[in-house]
Amino acid sequence: MRISQRQLNGAVEERILTASQAEQLVAYLSALPDSTPKFDFTHLLYYFGGLVAIGAMTVFMNLGWESFGGAGIVGLCAVYAAAGVLLTNRFAKQGLVVVAGICATFVVTLTPLAIFGIQQTLDIWPGSDSYQDYHRYIQWHWLYMELGTLAVAVILAKIYKYPFLVMPIAVTLWYLSMDLAVMLTGESPAYEVRALVSMYIGLSILGLAFWVDLRTRRLADYAFWLYLFGTIAFWCGLSMQESDSELSKFIYCCINILMMGLGIILVRRVLVIFGALGVCGYIGYLAYDVFSGSWLFPIALTMLGIVIVYVGIMWQKNEHAITDKLREYLPVALRELLANKVM
C-alpha cells in the first residue's frame, strides 16, 4: 500500500501519529531499496531503456547480424548474455532490484536468437525464414526457440526471483499457443481452430497465473504478466468464436461478466477491462441488431445502468461485512491472497 504525504498529514491531524513519527516513517520508507515498480519518471526511464535494449534483440532485429553466420550469432549472444548477467549481479548488490530484473530479462530474450544461430551453425534450420520473422509470422519450427526460451527463463527466474522475468515466459507461452495450432493442423489451420487453441491456451495460462498468485502471495507480484497475456489469448479466442445462436452470445456476455467479477475480487484490472469490452460488445450487438427498431431499449439500458450504480453504492456500504462473511468459506491460502490484494 502506497502512503502519500497527504495521508500522513491526515494521520497527524487525527493524532494517530505525531509529526516526529511521520517524519521518521518517511525517512524509513525512503531508505528502503527501490524494488517495487512505480509509475514515476525514474521507473519510466528504467523500463523504457530496458525495453529499447530488449527490442533491439527481438522485434527490431534486422538482417545485419545474419551476415556473421550462425556461429557468429551464437558468439555475440554469449557476449551480450555475459554482460547481462554481470550487470544483473551488480545492480542486485546495489539494491536496484527493478534494474536488475530488466537486465536478467534481457538475457532471456537473447535465447531465441542464440537457438536460431545454433540451428544455422548445425545446418538444421528447417525453414527459409530469417530471425526477423519470429515475431511476425506463425510457424511450427519456432517451437525449438520457444521451448528453449521457456527453459532459460524458468532457470533464471529460480535464480534471481524477479517478477519481470515472468514477462518473457508469458509472451513465449502466447507465441507457443499460436504455433501449436500450426503444428497440430498443418501450415494453414482453420480460423476456428486457431481461435479454439488461443482460447484454451489462454485459459490454461490464467490457471497458471492464479496458481502462481497463490504460491507467491507473500512475496511479490509474479503473476501480473501471466494474467495479462493469458487474458489477451483467452478473450481474443473467445471473441473470435462464431455462432448464430442467441444463447451462445448471451453465454459470451455472462463469461465476460464473470471475468469482471474475478478481476474485481483478485484486483486484476486486465480481467475487468477485457470483460467490460466484451459486455459492451454484446450490448452493442443488442442495440444495433436485435433491438435496432425498439424505442424502449435505450430506456431499459439506462435503467439497468442506474441499477448497477445503485448496487455499487450498496456494495460500498456493506463491502467489509459481505467479504468477511464470504471469506469464511474459502481456503486459508485464498483468504490470505485476497487480504493481500485489499492491502
C-alpha positions as CSV (number, residue, x, y, z in Angstrom):
1,M,0.0,0.0,0.0
2,R,1.5,3.4,-1.0
3,I,1.3,6.1,1.6
4,S,1.1,9.7,0.4
5,Q,2.2,12.8,2.2
6,R,-1.5,13.9,2.4
7,Q,-2.3,10.6,4.2
8,L,0.5,11.1,6.7
9,N,-0.6,14.7,7.3
10,G,-4.2,13.4,7.9
11,A,-2.9,10.8,10.4
12,V,-1.0,13.6,12.3
13,E,-4.2,15.8,12.4
14,E,-6.2,12.8,13.7
15,R,-3.4,12.3,16.3
16,I,-2.7,8.8,15.1
17,L,0.9,9.7,14.6
18,T,3.0,12.6,15.9
19,A,4.7,14.9,13.5
20,S,8.0,13.4,14.6
21,Q,6.8,9.8,14.0
22,A,5.6,10.8,10.5
23,E,9.0,12.3,9.6
24,Q,10.7,9.1,10.9
25,L,8.3,6.9,8.8
26,V,9.1,8.9,5.7
27,A,12.8,8.6,6.3
28,Y,12.5,4.9,6.8
29,L,10.5,4.3,3.7
30,S,12.8,6.5,1.6
31,A,15.8,4.4,2.8
32,L,14.3,1.1,1.7
33,P,15.5,-0.4,-1.6
34,D,13.6,0.8,-4.6
35,S,12.3,-2.7,-5.5
36,T,8.6,-2.0,-6.3
37,P,7.7,-0.9,-9.8
38,K,6.1,2.5,-9.8
39,F,4.7,4.9,-12.3
40,D,7.2,7.7,-11.9
41,F,9.9,9.3,-14.1
42,T,12.8,7.1,-12.8
43,H,11.0,3.8,-13.4
44,L,9.8,5.1,-16.7
45,L,13.4,5.6,-17.7
46,Y,14.3,2.1,-16.3
47,Y,11.6,0.3,-18.3
48,F,11.9,2.4,-21.5
49,G,15.6,1.9,-21.7
50,G,15.3,-1.8,-20.9
51,L,12.5,-2.3,-23.5
52,V,14.6,-0.5,-26.1
53,A,17.5,-2.9,-25.4
54,I,15.2,-5.9,-25.4
55,G,13.5,-4.7,-28.6
56,A,16.9,-4.4,-30.3
57,M,17.5,-8.1,-29.8
58,T,13.9,-9.1,-30.7
59,V,11.3,-7.2,-32.7
60,F,13.7,-4.6,-34.0
61,M,16.4,-7.1,-35.0
62,N,17.5,-6.6,-38.7
63,L,19.3,-8.8,-41.1
64,G,22.7,-7.3,-40.2
65,W,23.6,-10.0,-37.6
66,E,22.9,-12.8,-40.1
67,S,26.0,-11.7,-42.0
68,F,28.1,-13.1,-39.1
69,G,26.7,-16.6,-39.8
70,G,25.3,-19.0,-37.2
71,A,28.5,-19.3,-35.1
72,G,29.0,-15.5,-35.1
73,I,25.4,-15.0,-33.9
74,V,25.9,-17.5,-31.0
75,G,29.2,-15.8,-30.1
76,L,27.6,-12.4,-30.0
77,C,24.7,-13.6,-28.0
78,A,27.1,-15.2,-25.5
79,V,28.9,-11.9,-25.1
80,Y,25.7,-10.0,-24.6
81,A,24.4,-12.6,-22.1
82,A,27.6,-12.5,-20.1
83,A,27.3,-8.7,-19.9
84,G,23.6,-9.0,-18.9
85,V,24.4,-11.4,-16.1
86,L,27.3,-9.2,-14.8
87,L,25.0,-6.2,-14.8
88,T,22.2,-8.1,-13.1
89,N,24.5,-9.2,-10.2
90,R,26.0,-5.7,-9.9
91,F,22.6,-3.9,-9.8
92,A,21.3,-6.5,-7.4
93,K,24.1,-5.8,-4.9
94,Q,23.4,-2.1,-5.2
95,G,19.7,-2.7,-4.2
96,L,18.4,-1.7,-7.7
97,V,16.1,-4.7,-8.0
98,V,14.0,-3.3,-10.8
99,V,17.0,-2.6,-13.0
100,A,18.5,-6.0,-12.1
101,G,15.2,-7.7,-13.2
102,I,15.3,-5.9,-16.5
103,C,18.9,-7.0,-17.2
104,A,18.1,-10.6,-16.3
105,T,15.1,-10.4,-18.7
106,F,17.3,-9.1,-21.4
107,V,19.4,-12.3,-21.1
108,V,16.3,-14.4,-21.5
109,T,15.2,-12.5,-24.7
110,L,18.6,-13.4,-26.3
111,T,17.7,-17.1,-26.2
112,P,15.6,-17.3,-29.4
113,L,18.3,-15.6,-31.4
114,A,21.0,-17.9,-29.9
115,I,19.0,-21.0,-30.7
116,F,18.5,-19.7,-34.3
117,G,22.2,-19.3,-34.5
118,I,22.9,-22.8,-33.2
119,Q,20.4,-24.3,-35.8
120,Q,22.1,-22.3,-38.6
121,T,25.6,-23.4,-37.5
122,L,24.5,-27.1,-37.4
123,D,22.6,-26.6,-40.7
124,I,19.4,-28.0,-39.2
125,W,17.3,-24.8,-39.7
126,P,14.0,-26.3,-41.1
127,G,12.8,-23.2,-42.9
128,S,13.9,-20.3,-45.2
129,D,12.7,-17.7,-42.7
130,S,15.0,-15.1,-41.1
131,Y,15.1,-14.4,-37.4
132,Q,13.1,-11.2,-38.1
133,D,10.0,-13.4,-38.9
134,Y,9.9,-14.9,-35.4
135,H,7.9,-12.0,-34.0
136,R,5.8,-11.6,-37.2
137,Y,4.7,-14.9,-38.6
138,I,3.3,-18.1,-37.1
139,Q,5.4,-21.2,-38.0
140,W,5.7,-24.6,-36.4
141,H,9.6,-24.5,-36.4
142,W,9.7,-21.7,-33.9
143,L,8.8,-24.3,-31.3
144,Y,12.5,-25.0,-30.6
145,M,13.2,-21.4,-29.9
146,E,10.1,-21.1,-27.7
147,L,10.8,-24.2,-25.6
148,G,14.5,-23.1,-25.2
149,T,13.4,-19.6,-24.1
150,L,11.0,-21.1,-21.6
151,A,13.7,-23.3,-20.1
152,V,16.2,-20.4,-19.8
153,A,13.5,-18.1,-18.3
154,V,12.5,-20.6,-15.7
155,I,16.1,-21.2,-14.7
156,L,16.9,-17.5,-14.3
157,A,13.6,-16.9,-12.5
158,K,14.5,-19.6,-10.0
159,I,18.0,-18.0,-9.5
160,Y,17.0,-14.3,-9.4
161,K,13.3,-14.4,-8.5
162,Y,12.5,-11.1,-10.2
163,P,8.8,-10.6,-11.2
164,F,9.7,-9.0,-14.5
165,L,11.3,-12.3,-15.6
166,V,7.8,-13.8,-15.9
167,M,7.2,-11.4,-18.8
168,P,9.2,-13.4,-21.4
169,I,7.6,-16.6,-20.1
170,A,4.1,-15.2,-20.6
171,V,4.9,-13.8,-24.1
172,T,6.6,-17.1,-25.1
173,L,3.6,-19.1,-23.9
174,W,1.4,-16.9,-26.0
175,Y,3.6,-17.4,-29.1
176,L,3.6,-21.1,-28.4
177,S,-0.2,-21.3,-28.4
178,M,-0.3,-19.9,-31.9
179,D,2.5,-22.0,-33.3
180,L,1.0,-25.2,-31.8
181,A,-2.1,-24.5,-33.8
182,V,0.0,-24.7,-37.0
183,M,1.8,-27.8,-35.8
184,L,-1.4,-29.7,-35.0
185,T,-3.4,-28.7,-38.1
186,G,-0.9,-28.0,-40.8
187,E,0.5,-24.9,-42.4
188,S,-2.9,-23.2,-42.8
189,P,-5.1,-24.1,-39.9
190,A,-8.7,-23.0,-40.0
191,Y,-9.7,-19.8,-38.4
192,E,-11.9,-21.6,-35.9
193,V,-9.1,-23.9,-34.9
194,R,-6.8,-21.0,-34.1
195,A,-9.4,-19.3,-32.1
196,L,-10.1,-22.5,-30.1
197,V,-6.3,-23.1,-29.4
198,S,-5.9,-19.4,-28.3
199,M,-8.9,-19.7,-26.0
200,Y,-7.9,-22.9,-24.3
201,I,-4.2,-21.9,-24.1
202,G,-5.2,-18.6,-22.6
203,L,-7.4,-20.3,-20.1
204,S,-4.5,-22.5,-19.1
205,I,-2.2,-19.5,-18.7
206,L,-4.8,-17.9,-16.5
207,G,-5.0,-21.0,-14.4
208,L,-1.2,-20.9,-14.1
209,A,-1.4,-17.2,-13.2
210,F,-3.8,-18.0,-10.3
211,W,-1.6,-20.8,-9.1
212,V,1.4,-18.5,-9.1
213,D,-0.6,-15.8,-7.4
214,L,-1.4,-18.2,-4.6
215,R,2.1,-19.5,-4.2
216,T,3.7,-16.1,-4.2
217,R,1.1,-14.2,-2.3
218,R,3.5,-13.2,0.5
219,L,6.4,-12.3,-1.9
220,A,5.9,-10.2,-5.0
221,D,3.5,-9.9,-7.9
222,Y,4.9,-12.7,-10.1
223,A,1.5,-13.3,-11.8
224,F,1.0,-9.9,-13.5
225,W,2.4,-10.8,-16.9
226,L,0.7,-14.2,-16.9
227,Y,-2.7,-12.6,-16.2
228,L,-2.1,-10.0,-19.0
229,F,-1.2,-12.4,-21.8
230,G,-3.4,-15.2,-20.6
231,T,-6.4,-12.8,-20.6
232,I,-5.5,-11.5,-24.1
233,A,-5.2,-15.0,-25.5
234,F,-8.3,-16.3,-23.9
235,W,-10.5,-13.2,-24.6
236,C,-9.4,-12.9,-28.2
237,G,-10.0,-16.7,-28.8
238,L,-13.4,-16.4,-27.1
239,S,-14.4,-13.3,-29.0
240,M,-13.4,-14.9,-32.4
241,Q,-15.8,-17.8,-31.9
242,E,-18.6,-17.6,-34.5
243,S,-22.2,-18.5,-33.6
244,D,-25.7,-17.7,-34.9
245,S,-27.2,-18.7,-31.6
246,E,-28.6,-16.0,-29.3
247,L,-27.9,-18.3,-26.3
248,S,-24.2,-18.6,-27.3
249,K,-24.0,-14.8,-27.5
250,F,-25.7,-14.4,-24.1
251,I,-23.3,-17.0,-22.6
252,Y,-20.4,-14.9,-24.1
253,C,-21.7,-11.9,-22.2
254,C,-22.0,-13.9,-19.0
255,I,-18.4,-15.1,-19.3
256,N,-17.3,-11.5,-19.7
257,I,-19.3,-10.5,-16.6
258,L,-17.6,-13.4,-14.7
259,M,-14.2,-12.1,-15.9
260,M,-15.1,-8.7,-14.5
261,G,-16.2,-10.2,-11.2
262,L,-13.0,-12.3,-10.9
263,G,-10.9,-9.3,-11.8
264,I,-12.5,-7.2,-9.0
265,I,-12.0,-10.0,-6.5
266,L,-8.4,-10.6,-7.5
267,V,-7.7,-6.9,-8.1
268,R,-6.6,-7.7,-11.7
269,R,-7.6,-4.8,-13.9
270,V,-6.8,-6.6,-17.1
271,L,-9.7,-9.0,-16.4
272,V,-12.0,-6.2,-15.7
273,I,-11.1,-4.2,-18.8
274,F,-11.4,-7.1,-21.2
275,G,-14.6,-8.3,-19.5
276,A,-16.1,-4.8,-19.9
277,L,-15.1,-4.7,-23.5
278,G,-16.9,-8.0,-24.1
279,V,-20.1,-6.8,-22.3
280,C,-20.1,-3.6,-24.2
281,G,-19.7,-5.5,-27.4
282,Y,-22.7,-7.7,-26.5
283,I,-24.8,-4.6,-25.6
284,G,-23.8,-3.0,-28.9
285,Y,-25.0,-6.2,-30.7
286,L,-28.3,-5.9,-28.9
287,A,-28.7,-2.2,-29.8
288,Y,-27.8,-2.4,-33.5
289,D,-29.0,-5.9,-34.4
290,V,-31.7,-7.3,-32.0
291,F,-33.5,-4.1,-30.8
292,S,-32.5,-1.7,-33.6
293,G,-36.1,-0.5,-34.0
294,S,-37.2,-0.5,-30.4
295,W,-37.6,2.8,-28.6
296,L,-37.8,1.0,-25.3
297,F,-34.3,-0.5,-25.4
298,P,-32.3,2.8,-24.6
299,I,-34.7,3.4,-21.7
300,A,-34.3,-0.1,-20.4
301,L,-30.5,0.2,-20.8
302,T,-30.5,3.5,-18.9
303,M,-32.5,1.9,-16.1
304,L,-30.0,-1.0,-16.0
305,G,-27.2,1.5,-15.7
306,I,-28.9,3.2,-12.7
307,V,-29.5,-0.2,-11.0
308,I,-25.8,-1.1,-11.5
309,V,-24.7,2.2,-9.9
310,Y,-27.1,1.6,-7.0
311,V,-25.7,-1.8,-6.5
312,G,-22.3,-0.2,-6.4
313,I,-23.4,2.2,-3.7
314,M,-24.9,-0.6,-1.6
315,W,-21.7,-2.7,-2.1
316,Q,-19.6,0.2,-0.9
317,K,-21.6,0.5,2.3
318,N,-21.6,-3.3,3.1
319,E,-18.4,-4.4,1.4
320,H,-16.4,-5.4,4.5
321,A,-19.3,-7.2,6.1
322,I,-20.1,-9.2,2.9
323,T,-16.5,-10.0,2.1
324,D,-15.7,-11.1,5.6
325,K,-18.7,-13.4,5.6
326,L,-17.8,-14.9,2.2
327,R,-14.2,-15.4,3.1
328,E,-15.1,-17.7,6.0
329,Y,-15.9,-20.4,3.4
330,L,-12.6,-20.0,1.5
331,P,-9.3,-21.9,2.0
332,V,-6.7,-20.2,4.1
333,A,-4.3,-19.6,1.2
334,L,-7.1,-17.9,-0.9
335,R,-8.1,-15.8,2.1
336,E,-4.5,-14.6,2.6
337,L,-4.2,-13.8,-1.2
338,L,-7.4,-11.7,-1.1
339,A,-6.4,-10.0,2.1
340,N,-3.1,-9.0,0.5
341,K,-4.9,-7.7,-2.6
342,V,-7.1,-5.5,-0.4
343,M,-3.9,-4.1,1.2
